[in-house]
Amino acid sequence: MNPTFDDPSLTALYRYLTGTAEPPRTGQRPTPANMPRRVQRPQSAADIARAEGLDLGDMTRKPRPEQRSRPRPPRRSPLCVVMDLLIEAGYPRQEAAELAGRWLQADPFPEGVRRWMETIGAHRPDVALQLRLHNLGADDLDTPIDGTPARRRLRDGEPIGQVIAALLAQRQPPA
């Protein structure tokens, strides 16, 4: 709904600003002069600045090709990466999905999970979680306990609590 003005100059100004023209008189056909003007919309910030008479300096120049960043490959979620590791190790897809979730609770980074898997095996995320809760890492499992590396003791079936206690005891200085 168009507002009506008593002053013809206000009406003309309103029509100019809104881009509408005088409607055809009753009984006349519309002509191109009666059609509203089409205003091209600016395509970029530089076009807007030019239309408004602003000087943006170097900001309006397009970046040189060497300044453009290269498109990055899409990043895969850690869950997918860990699932792929488990599938490569021979686990079925369903079991790999469940195991991957448990591994990510133990270590949120796929590289860390890979290191843990190489150290204690792919089927023991619970062991990795217990070790991490006691601030022990995969590298700590290379520590010998009574001449046998902690890693071998775990693989031979020694309870995780005993291995953790022995590793923590070796960390503390003798009193």
C-alpha positions as CSV (number, residue, x, y, z in Angstrom):
1,M,0.0,0.0,0.0
2,N,1.5,3.3,-1.1
3,P,1.1,6.4,1.1
4,T,-0.6,9.4,-0.4
5,F,0.8,12.9,-0.2
6,D,-0.9,16.2,-0.6
7,D,2.2,17.9,-2.0
8,P,3.1,16.7,-5.6
9,S,6.8,17.2,-5.0
10,L,6.7,14.8,-2.0
11,T,4.8,12.3,-4.2
12,A,7.5,12.7,-6.9
13,L,10.3,12.3,-4.4
14,Y,8.6,9.2,-2.9
15,R,8.2,7.6,-6.3
16,Y,11.8,8.5,-7.2
17,L,13.2,6.9,-4.0
18,T,11.1,3.7,-4.3
19,G,11.7,3.4,-8.0
20,T,8.0,3.5,-8.9
21,A,6.7,5.6,-11.7
22,E,3.4,7.2,-12.5
23,P,0.7,4.5,-13.0
24,P,-1.0,4.6,-16.4
25,R,-4.2,6.6,-16.6
26,T,-7.5,4.7,-16.7
27,G,-8.1,3.2,-20.1
28,Q,-4.4,3.6,-21.2
29,R,-2.0,0.8,-21.7
30,P,1.1,0.8,-19.6
31,T,4.3,1.9,-21.4
32,P,7.9,1.4,-20.4
33,A,7.8,4.9,-18.9
34,N,5.2,3.7,-16.4
35,M,7.3,0.7,-15.3
36,P,9.4,0.9,-12.2
37,R,13.1,1.3,-12.6
38,R,15.3,-1.7,-12.0
39,V,18.1,-1.1,-9.7
40,Q,21.1,-3.4,-10.0
41,R,22.1,-4.7,-6.6
42,P,25.8,-4.4,-5.7
43,Q,27.7,-7.6,-6.1
44,S,30.5,-6.9,-3.6
45,A,31.6,-4.6,-0.8
46,A,33.7,-2.7,-3.3
47,D,30.6,-2.0,-5.5
48,I,28.7,-0.7,-2.4
49,A,31.7,1.5,-1.5
50,R,31.8,2.9,-5.0
51,A,28.1,3.6,-5.1
52,E,28.3,5.4,-1.8
53,G,31.4,7.3,-2.8
54,L,33.6,5.8,-0.1
55,D,37.3,5.3,-0.5
56,L,38.4,2.0,1.0
57,G,41.9,2.2,-0.3
58,D,43.5,-1.2,-0.8
59,M,40.6,-3.1,0.7
60,T,38.7,-3.0,-2.6
61,R,41.5,-4.8,-4.6
62,K,41.0,-8.4,-5.2
63,P,43.7,-10.6,-3.5
64,R,46.5,-11.8,-5.7
65,P,46.5,-15.5,-6.4
66,E,49.4,-16.1,-4.0
67,Q,47.5,-14.5,-1.2
68,R,44.5,-16.8,-1.5
69,S,44.5,-19.7,0.8
70,R,44.4,-23.1,-0.7
71,P,41.3,-25.1,-0.1
72,R,41.9,-27.6,2.7
73,P,40.8,-31.2,2.4
74,P,37.8,-32.0,4.4
75,R,38.8,-33.1,7.9
76,R,37.6,-36.4,9.1
77,S,36.2,-36.9,12.5
78,P,38.4,-38.7,15.1
79,L,35.7,-41.4,15.4
80,C,36.0,-42.2,11.6
81,V,39.8,-42.3,11.8
82,V,39.9,-44.6,14.8
83,M,37.2,-46.8,13.2
84,D,39.4,-47.1,10.1
85,L,42.4,-48.2,12.3
86,L,40.2,-50.9,13.9
87,I,38.8,-52.1,10.6
88,E,42.4,-52.3,9.2
89,A,43.2,-54.4,12.3
90,G,40.4,-56.9,11.3
91,Y,37.5,-55.9,13.4
92,P,34.0,-56.0,11.9
93,R,32.4,-52.6,11.3
94,Q,29.9,-52.8,14.2
95,E,32.5,-53.9,16.7
96,A,34.9,-51.3,15.4
97,A,32.3,-48.5,15.9
98,E,31.8,-49.5,19.5
99,L,35.5,-50.0,20.2
100,A,36.3,-46.7,18.6
101,G,34.0,-44.8,20.9
102,R,35.7,-46.5,23.9
103,W,39.1,-45.6,22.6
104,L,38.2,-42.0,22.2
105,Q,37.2,-41.9,25.8
106,A,40.7,-43.1,26.7
107,D,42.5,-40.7,24.3
108,P,40.7,-38.0,22.2
109,F,43.4,-37.9,19.5
110,P,43.6,-40.5,16.8
111,E,47.4,-40.4,16.9
112,G,47.4,-41.1,20.6
113,V,45.0,-44.0,20.0
114,R,47.3,-45.4,17.4
115,R,50.2,-45.3,19.8
116,W,48.1,-47.0,22.5
117,M,47.0,-49.7,20.1
118,E,50.6,-50.4,19.1
119,T,51.6,-50.6,22.7
120,I,48.8,-52.7,24.4
121,G,46.7,-54.0,21.5
122,A,43.6,-52.8,19.8
123,H,41.2,-54.6,22.1
124,R,42.1,-52.9,25.4
125,P,40.9,-49.3,25.6
126,D,40.0,-49.9,29.2
127,V,43.6,-50.4,30.1
128,A,44.6,-47.2,28.3
129,L,41.9,-45.3,30.2
130,Q,43.1,-46.6,33.5
131,L,46.7,-45.7,32.7
132,R,45.7,-42.2,31.6
133,L,43.7,-41.7,34.8
134,H,47.0,-42.2,36.7
135,N,48.9,-39.8,34.4
136,L,50.7,-42.7,32.7
137,G,51.3,-42.7,28.9
138,A,52.1,-45.3,26.3
139,D,55.8,-44.5,26.6
140,D,55.7,-45.4,30.3
141,L,54.9,-49.0,29.4
142,D,58.5,-49.3,28.2
143,T,59.7,-49.0,31.8
144,P,61.0,-52.3,33.1
145,I,59.4,-53.7,36.3
146,D,61.8,-56.3,37.8
147,G,63.5,-56.6,34.5
148,T,60.3,-57.1,32.4
149,P,58.8,-54.2,30.5
150,A,55.4,-53.1,31.7
151,R,54.0,-53.6,28.3
152,R,54.9,-57.4,28.3
153,R,53.5,-57.8,31.8
154,L,50.1,-56.4,30.6
155,R,50.2,-58.6,27.5
156,D,50.9,-61.6,29.6
157,G,47.8,-61.0,31.7
158,E,49.1,-59.3,34.8
159,P,46.3,-57.2,36.4
160,I,46.4,-53.5,35.4
161,G,46.3,-52.4,39.1
162,Q,49.6,-54.1,39.9
163,V,51.3,-52.7,36.8
164,I,50.1,-49.2,37.6
165,A,51.2,-49.5,41.3
166,A,54.6,-50.7,40.2
167,L,55.0,-47.9,37.6
168,L,53.9,-45.2,40.2
169,A,56.3,-46.7,42.8
170,Q,59.2,-46.3,40.4
171,R,58.3,-42.7,39.7
172,Q,58.4,-41.7,43.4
173,P,61.9,-40.9,44.8
174,P,63.0,-43.3,47.6
175,A,62.3,-41.8,51.0
